[in-house]
Amino acid sequence: GEPAAPDPEIRSGELSSSLVENRSETNYGDDHPPNIEAVLDGEMLKRAIVGVLTGVLSTLSGTSGPVAFLPLAMSTFSPEPTLATLATAQAIQIPIAIASTLVAITMGTVYWPLALALAVGLGVTVPIGVALASRCPDQHLKVGIAMVLVVFASFLLARSLVVLIS
């Protein structure tokens, strides 16, 4: 028999084109340098500031880039689709992960059994998360992300306070 047609909800071509269509008026496409209007209206500056804040906050908090980037980007670039912001957050952690992993290996601080178990778990579940996120309405995705961040922030705060009090 013929192979099954891909699910239209998650075909990358359609998702990519819908993300491009939904981008803000300031176009930073791959084949065009930023235009002067983008520089003058502050979009480039805003994006640079979010990048710097993401780097500083993720370094100070010991978290990955998405933990700091998501709230900053979602409050600064609100016309951007949430799925595009989430995908960007995942992409920015690649250089962070590579650099911090190399440093940790150099220092001999990687606990390999845990690292390998997490890598396998992530490899299996990330595609499921991507499929779910791509099917979710934008507002639902935004609320879900906010709830996850609040839960993790609460856990981190409670754990830090316990250590501080002890």
C-alpha positions as CSV (number, residue, x, y, z in Angstrom):
1,G,0.0,0.0,0.0
2,E,0.9,3.6,-0.2
3,P,2.4,5.4,2.7
4,A,-0.1,7.5,4.8
5,A,-0.3,11.2,4.1
6,P,1.3,13.4,6.7
7,D,-1.0,14.9,9.3
8,P,-2.0,18.4,7.9
9,E,-1.8,19.8,11.4
10,I,1.9,19.2,11.7
11,R,3.3,19.4,8.1
12,S,6.4,21.5,8.4
13,G,5.8,23.4,5.2
14,E,2.4,24.7,6.3
15,L,3.7,25.4,9.8
16,S,6.7,27.3,8.4
17,S,4.6,29.3,6.0
18,S,2.0,30.2,8.7
19,L,4.8,31.4,11.0
20,V,6.3,33.5,8.3
21,E,2.8,35.0,7.4
22,N,2.2,35.8,11.1
23,R,5.5,37.5,11.8
24,S,5.4,41.2,12.7
25,E,5.7,43.8,10.0
26,T,9.4,44.1,10.6
27,N,10.8,41.3,8.4
28,Y,14.1,39.7,9.3
29,G,14.0,37.0,6.6
30,D,17.1,34.9,5.9
31,D,17.8,36.5,2.6
32,H,17.3,40.2,3.5
33,P,19.4,42.2,5.9
34,P,17.4,44.3,8.5
35,N,16.0,47.4,6.9
36,I,16.7,50.9,8.2
37,E,13.1,51.3,9.4
38,A,13.6,48.3,11.6
39,V,16.6,49.9,13.2
40,L,15.0,53.2,13.6
41,D,11.7,51.9,15.1
42,G,13.7,50.1,17.8
43,E,12.8,46.5,16.9
44,M,16.5,45.5,16.5
45,L,17.3,47.2,19.8
46,K,14.5,45.5,21.6
47,R,15.6,42.1,20.3
48,A,19.2,42.8,21.3
49,I,18.1,43.9,24.8
50,V,16.0,40.7,25.2
51,G,19.0,38.7,24.0
52,V,21.4,40.3,26.6
53,L,18.8,40.0,29.4
54,T,18.2,36.3,28.5
55,G,22.0,35.6,28.7
56,V,22.4,37.5,32.0
57,L,19.3,36.0,33.7
58,S,20.0,32.5,32.5
59,T,23.6,32.7,33.7
60,L,22.6,34.2,37.1
61,S,19.8,31.8,37.7
62,G,21.6,28.7,36.4
63,T,18.7,27.9,34.1
64,S,18.6,27.4,30.4
65,G,17.8,30.3,28.0
66,P,14.1,29.5,27.5
67,V,13.3,30.0,31.2
68,A,14.4,33.6,30.9
69,F,13.6,34.2,27.2
70,L,10.0,33.0,27.2
71,P,8.5,35.6,29.6
72,L,10.7,38.4,28.1
73,A,9.8,37.6,24.5
74,M,6.2,36.9,25.2
75,S,5.8,40.3,26.9
76,T,8.0,42.2,24.5
77,F,7.0,40.8,21.1
78,S,3.3,40.1,21.7
79,P,2.3,40.0,18.0
80,E,4.7,37.0,17.4
81,P,2.9,33.7,17.4
82,T,3.5,31.8,20.7
83,L,4.6,28.7,18.8
84,A,7.3,30.7,17.0
85,T,8.5,32.2,20.3
86,L,8.6,28.7,21.8
87,A,10.6,27.3,18.9
88,T,13.0,30.3,19.1
89,A,13.4,29.6,22.8
90,Q,14.3,26.0,22.0
91,A,16.8,27.0,19.3
92,I,18.6,29.5,21.6
93,Q,19.4,26.8,24.1
94,I,21.6,24.9,21.5
95,P,24.6,27.2,21.8
96,I,24.0,27.5,25.6
97,A,23.9,23.7,26.0
98,I,27.0,23.2,23.8
99,A,29.1,25.8,25.6
100,S,28.0,24.8,29.2
101,T,28.4,21.1,28.4
102,L,32.0,21.6,27.1
103,V,32.9,23.6,30.2
104,A,31.3,20.9,32.5
105,I,33.2,18.2,30.7
106,T,36.4,20.1,31.0
107,M,35.8,20.5,34.7
108,G,34.8,16.9,35.1
109,T,31.4,17.7,36.6
110,V,29.1,15.9,34.3
111,Y,27.2,13.0,35.9
112,W,27.0,10.8,32.9
113,P,24.3,8.3,34.0
114,L,21.9,11.1,34.6
115,A,22.9,13.0,31.5
116,L,22.3,9.9,29.3
117,A,19.0,9.0,30.9
118,L,17.8,12.6,30.4
119,A,19.0,12.6,26.8
120,V,17.0,9.4,26.0
121,G,13.9,10.7,27.8
122,L,14.1,14.0,26.0
123,G,14.7,12.4,22.6
124,V,11.5,10.3,23.0
125,T,9.2,13.0,24.5
126,V,10.3,16.2,22.6
127,P,8.6,15.2,19.3
128,I,5.4,14.5,21.3
129,G,5.6,18.0,22.9
130,V,6.2,19.6,19.5
131,A,3.2,17.8,18.0
132,L,1.0,18.9,20.9
133,A,2.2,22.5,20.9
134,S,1.6,22.8,17.2
135,R,-2.0,21.7,17.6
136,C,-2.8,24.0,20.5
137,P,-4.5,27.3,20.0
138,D,-2.2,30.3,20.6
139,Q,-3.9,31.5,23.7
140,H,-4.0,28.1,25.3
141,L,-0.3,27.6,24.5
142,K,0.5,31.0,26.1
143,V,-1.5,30.1,29.3
144,G,0.1,26.7,29.5
145,I,3.6,28.1,29.2
146,A,2.8,30.7,31.9
147,M,1.5,28.0,34.2
148,V,4.6,25.8,33.7
149,L,6.9,28.8,34.5
150,V,4.9,29.7,37.6
151,V,5.0,26.1,38.9
152,F,8.7,25.8,38.3
153,A,9.4,29.3,39.8
154,S,7.4,28.4,42.9
155,F,9.3,25.2,43.3
156,L,12.6,27.0,42.9
157,L,11.6,29.7,45.3
158,A,10.4,27.2,48.0
159,R,13.5,25.1,47.7
160,S,15.7,28.2,48.0
161,L,13.9,29.4,51.0
162,V,14.2,26.1,52.7
163,V,18.0,26.1,52.1
164,L,18.2,29.7,53.3
165,I,16.3,29.0,56.5
166,S,18.2,25.8,57.3
